[in-house]
């Protein structure tokens, strides 16, 4: 279904609004550049009676209103859906919304008078007032099937056409007449509804009644068709890798990719970025992410050491990977990587590279975080238990992985942006991590790590051997390269 301005032909719109029906539990809104996809559950009973339109601003329209009056059905399935949704709306709901919308219309008029935007944006406020509110105050009992015919039969038809022309910068000399008519008409309707206080009271009741259970996703720089992002947002991710209040790292299993691909999607209503690795169901052992940062490990290792399955597909993937990958071999790889991020190159981001640099103390803490809160505790845990640590709590991981004190200190520096850290304190933690790393070290881990990187299509370049770090244990030539 097309919704918004595109429900009509001939109206002005600078984006595409699609309304789709999918097998989901709650509404999802996906903003892709300027375009919007609203995905609703196929079962209309899953939409709450006062479910509001998902928005990061204040929601003022219930979804049943959007589906009945702002959307153009094109198939029998869509028309039946609208009818089922309409049958669940009570007369009391319509009566409350009818007067509440008059208060919102006054807001649009006030915004118009206070706007200094270009005509396209300024006059959009008038089209919203007339085209989205006044046109539907009668709220016909049945969903609108022919929006052009409904508009043509409305007393607002000519006014809405003129307002849309104003949005295109045409007929500006008629703006005063349009505004005067809207003001007079709105004034009369507010008076008939009981006055300004009455419609404002109903609008406050509407605001308290409307709920928003839907998710909102924003893709700032889309590189794929809209359908790809709709699929990512509408279906649950399959493994959760970890995260905090700002970021969430996940894996989504999709047939639409052949190798792992990386995408960033903002979860707007949670003010949280979702870093998503999209993998095929037949994910191979040495496959690495494309479209993201250079990686020291294949995606399969991430899934096993960080992942918590959230779907049946996620569980199947993890179980299959466990048949070809052992905790011992991942532990050996992680110990090789930890040594690299401590004393080697670490893709140019190791402690050894940053220790004596002019970088901030926060930047210098990052490789210590990689070692003390990621690689070393997971490697030690796998060596001790012969099990993968995916799904383990941080507390259990750091305790079993012998880095509880260091992990706590590093986390404090991350939370405070290393505001109270000193170079000597960072050096002390680095030495503690080195001591614990070397207590589990075997020289063959260097070659294992190199061999694995080659498997990941990262060949060794003898001309880029990491320089020897003063005071660090001796490295063998060619052991690790960026």
N, C-alpha and C positions, 0 to 999 in steps of 0.2 A: 504494500500500500504506500502511496505517496501521502505525506501529511505536511502540514504547514502551508505555506503559500502555494506549493505545487499541487494542492488539491484542485485548484482552478487552472484553467488555461488562460493565458494572457496577463496574469498578475506578475509582479516583479519579485524576483528572488535571486539572491547571490549565492545560494547553496542548494544542496539536495538533501531532503529529509525523507528517509525510508522507514516504514513501520513493518517489521517482520514478525512472524509467529514461529517459535521454536519450542522444543521440548526442554524447557528450563523451569526452575522453581520460582524465580522472581524476575522482575523487569531488569533489563540491562540497556544502558545508553552508551553508545560508542561515538565519540567525536573524532573524526578523521579529517584533519585540516579544517576546512570550513563546513564539511558535510557531516550529517548526523544520521545514525541508524538507531532506531528505538526497537528493541527486541522484547516482545511480550510472551509470557507463557501461553502455549497452545490451549491450555485449559483455562478459560476465563475465571473459573472459580478460584484460581490461585492469585488473582488480583484482589486485594483487599478492597472493601467498599469505599474507603476514602484514600486509596493509594494515589499519591501525588505524582505528577510528572517528574522524573529524576532530573535534578538540577543542582549545581553547586551554589545557586542563589536561592532565593525564597520561592518555593513551589506554590503556585496559585491556581493551578488547574488540575483536577483529578484525571486519572487516565481514562475513565469511562467517557469523559467529555471529549478528550482528544480523539479517542477511537470512533465515537459516534459523529462528531461534528467537524473535526479537523483532519480527517483521514478519508482517502478515496479508495474504496474497495474495488478490486479488479477481478476477483475470482469468487466462486460460490463459497469456498471455504472462508474467505475473508468476510463476505457478506453475512454468513451464518454466525461467524464470530462476533461481529458487531451486534447482531440481533440478540445473541445470548447475553452479551454484556449489557445491552440496553434493558433487557428484562429484569436485571438484578438491581437497577437503579430505582429508588423510591421517590414518590412525589416530594417528600420532605427534603431529600437531597437536592432535587432540582430547585425547589423554592429557596433554599439557603444559598445555593450557588448563584441563582439569578440576581439576588440583591447584592451579594458579595462582589460580584463582577462589576457592579456599578462603582463601587469604591475603587477597584483596581483601574477602571477606565479613567477616573479622576486623576489617579497617579500618572497614567500615560500622558494625559493632557498637561499636567503640571511639569512633567519631564520635558515635554515638547517646548513649552514656553521658556524653560530654563536652559535649553540645549544650545550649544554653540557648534554642534557637529555640522559636517557637510550635509547637503540636502538628502543624500541617499540614506544617511543614518538618522537625521533629524526627522524627516517625514515618515520614516518607518514607524515612529511612535504613533503617528496618526493612523496609519494602516492597521496597526495592531489594535488600536482602540475601536476602529470601525469594523475591520475585517475579522478580528478574532473575538470581539466581545459583543458589540451592538447588533451585529448580524444574527446572532444566535440567542438573543435574550428570550425569544419565544420558546426555545428548546423543543423542537418538534419531538413527538413521542418516538418516531421511528428514526433510525440512522439515515443520514442523507446519502442517497445513491447518486444523484446527479448534482454535483456542486455548482456547475455553471448555471443550470436551470434554477437552482435555489437562489443563487446570487442575482440572476436576472429578474426574478420575481420579487426581490426585496426592495423596500423603499430606499435602501442604502446603496443600490447598485451604481448609480451615477457618481455618488460621492466617493465610493471605494475605487472606482476607475480613475477618478481625478486624483485621489491620494496616491495611487500607484504611479500615475504619470509624474507627480511631484517627486516621488522617490527617484525617478529617472532624470530629474532635472527639467521636466517639461511642464509648461504652463504655470510657472512660478507666480505669475500675476493673479492666478485664481486662488492662491493659498489662503488669503484673508477670508474669502467666502467659505472655503471648506472648514476652516477653524471656527468661524462664527456659527455655522450650522451645527457642527459637532458640540460646541459649547452649549448652545440653546437646547439641543435635543437631550444632551446628557443632563442638563439642569432640570428639565421637565421630568425625566425618568427618575432622577434621584428624589425629587419632590413627591412623585407619585408613590415611591417605595417607602415613604416615611421620613425623608430628609437625610441630611448628611450624617447625623449621628447614628441613625438606624442602619444605613448601609455600611458604615464603618464598624458598627457592632457586629454585623453579620460577617464582615470580612475577617475580623479578629477571631470569630468562632470558627470560620473556615480554616484559618491558619492553624488553630489549635487542633482541628479535626484531621487535617491532611497529614498523612504519614509518607515517608520515603524509605522503602526497603530495597529499592533497586540500586545496582552498582553503576557507577559512571566511569568510563575509561576514556582517556584522551591520547591520541597518537599525533604528536606534533609534526613529525616529518615522515609521512607515510612513504614507503618504498614498494608496497604491495597493493593489490586491488582491495577495495573495501571489504569484499567477502572474506579475505584472509583474516583481517582484524576482528570482524564480526564473529567468525568461528572461534578465535582465541578468547574473546571476551564472553561469548555466550556459553561456552562449554568450560567446565572446571579444569584447572591445571592438574597434572597427574602426580607430580612430586614436588614437595616443598623442600628447598635446600637450606633455607634459613633467612634471617633478616632481622630488622629492628623497626622502630616506629617510623622510620623514613624510607626504608627500602625492603623489598621482599624479593628473594631469588627463587625462581620456580623452573620446573621443566614441564613442557606441554608436549604430548605425543600426538603427532598429526601425520596423516598420509600425504599431506600436501608438500612435504619437504623430503629430500633425498639424503641430505647431510645436515648436521646441526646448524641452526641459524639463531642469531641473537637479536632480540627486539626489546626496546624500552617502551613501556606503556604506563602512563600516569593513572593511578586509581584516585580519581579526583575527590570523591566523597570521603576518602580516608587520608587525603593529603599524603599519599604514599606512592612511590615509584615501584613498578613491578618489572624487574629484569627477568625476561623470559627466554629460556633456551628451548627452541622448538626442535624436536628430534623425530626421526621416523621410527615406526614400531620395531624395525630391524636394526636399531642402532648398533654399529660395529664397535669393537673394543677400542680401537685407536682413533676413532673419529673425534675431531676437535671442532670448536665453534668457529663459524665464519661470521663476520659482521660485528665482532666484539673485540676485546683486548686480546693481545697475545697470551696464550695459555701455556702453563707448564704441565698440564695434565689433560687427558682425554675426558670427554663428557661422562663416559662410563664410570670413571673413578669418582667423579663428583656425585653421581647418582647413588653409588654404593657407600660412600663415606659421609655424605651430607644429607642424602635424600630420605624423606619420609613419604611413602606412597599415600596418595589421597584418593585414588581411584583403583578399580580392578586392573585397568591397563597399566597403571604405575606399578602395581604389585607384580604383574606378569613380567614387565620389563626388568625389574630388579632381580626377580627369581631367575630369569634367563641369563642375566649377566653373571650371577653367582656361579653358574655352571662352567664359565670359562675364565673367571678371574678369582684369584685367591687373596685373602687378607694379607698373606705374607708378601706377595709380589707388590701389592699396592703400598705396604709399609716400607719396603725397600726403596720404592720410587720416591715416596714422601721424604724419607731420610736423605736421599740424594738431593731432592729439591730444597729441603731445609738447609743443608750445607751450602747450597748455591746462594740462597737468599741471605745467608749469614756472612759467608766469606768470599763468595764468588761474584758473578755478575748479576744474577737474578733479573735478567732482562733489563739491566741498567738500573734496577731498583733495589739492590741488596743493601744490607747494613754496611757492608764493607765499602760499597760505592758512595753511600751517603754519610757515613760516619764523620768524615773530616770535610764535608762539603759546606757550602753556604746556605744550604736548605734549612727551613725551619725545623725546630725540634719535633713538631707534629709530623712532618714529612719523614723524618728519621725514624719515627715510631712505627711507621707503616710496615717495613720489613720485619720488625720485631713482632708485630701483631700477626703477620703471616706465619711466622715460626712458632711463637708461643701459644697462640690460640687456634691454630689450624693444623699445620703440618706435623709438628713434633708430637703433640698429645694424641693425635689420631694414629700416627705410626706406632707409638709405644703401646697404645691400646690394642691395636691389631696384633702386634708381636706377642703381647701377653695373653690375649684371649682367643686368637685365631678367629675373630668375628669382625664384621664391619660395624663401624660406629654410627651408621645412618640412623637418625631418630633419637640418638642419645642426648640427654640434657647437657648443657655446658658444664654444670657442676660435676656430674658423673664423669664426663669426658676428661676434664682437667685434673680431677683427682686420680683417676686411673692412668692418665697420660703423664703424670708427674710434673705438671706445670701450673698447679693451682695458684701459687703465690705470684709467679710471673704473669699469668693470665689476668689475675685481679689487678695488678699494678698497670699493666698495659691497657686494660679496659678503662681504668680511671683516667689515664692520659688521653684516651680517645674521647671520653665524655667531656673532659675539660679542655680539649684541644691542646694538651700538653702545657697548659698555662703555668703550672707549678713544677714542671720538670726541669732538670738540668742535664747537661751533656754527660756529666759523671754518673748520674743516675741511670741514664740510658745505657751507658757503657757497662755499668754493673749488671743490669738485666741481660744485656747481650752476652756477657761472660758466663752468667748463670745458665743461660740457654745453651751456650757452647759446651759447657761442662756436661749437661744432661744429654745433649746430642751425642757427644763423643763417647759417653758411657754405653751407647747402643750402636756405635759406629762400626762399620766394616768397610775396608777400602774398596771392596767390590761394588758397593752401592754407587760409587762414582760412575763406573762403566755401565751399570744397570740403568742409571738415570739417563746417561748419554744415549744408550741403545734405544730406550723408550722414546726419547725425543726424536730420534731418527725415524722410529715407527710412526710418529705423529707428523712426519714430513718436515722436521726441523733439523737438517743436517748440520754436522759440526764444521765450522770454518776455522782452520788452523791460524788464520791471520787475525782472529778476534778472540784470542785466549784471554781470559780475565787476568789482569795483573795480580801479582802476589800482594796480599794485604799484610802490612807490617803487624807483627804480633799474632797473626793467625796461624793455625796449623798448616804445615806445608801442603800445597796442592800439586798434583801431578800435571805436567803439561798436557794441554788439550782436553782437560777433564770436562770443561763446561764452556759453552759459547752462546752469545746472544743470537 
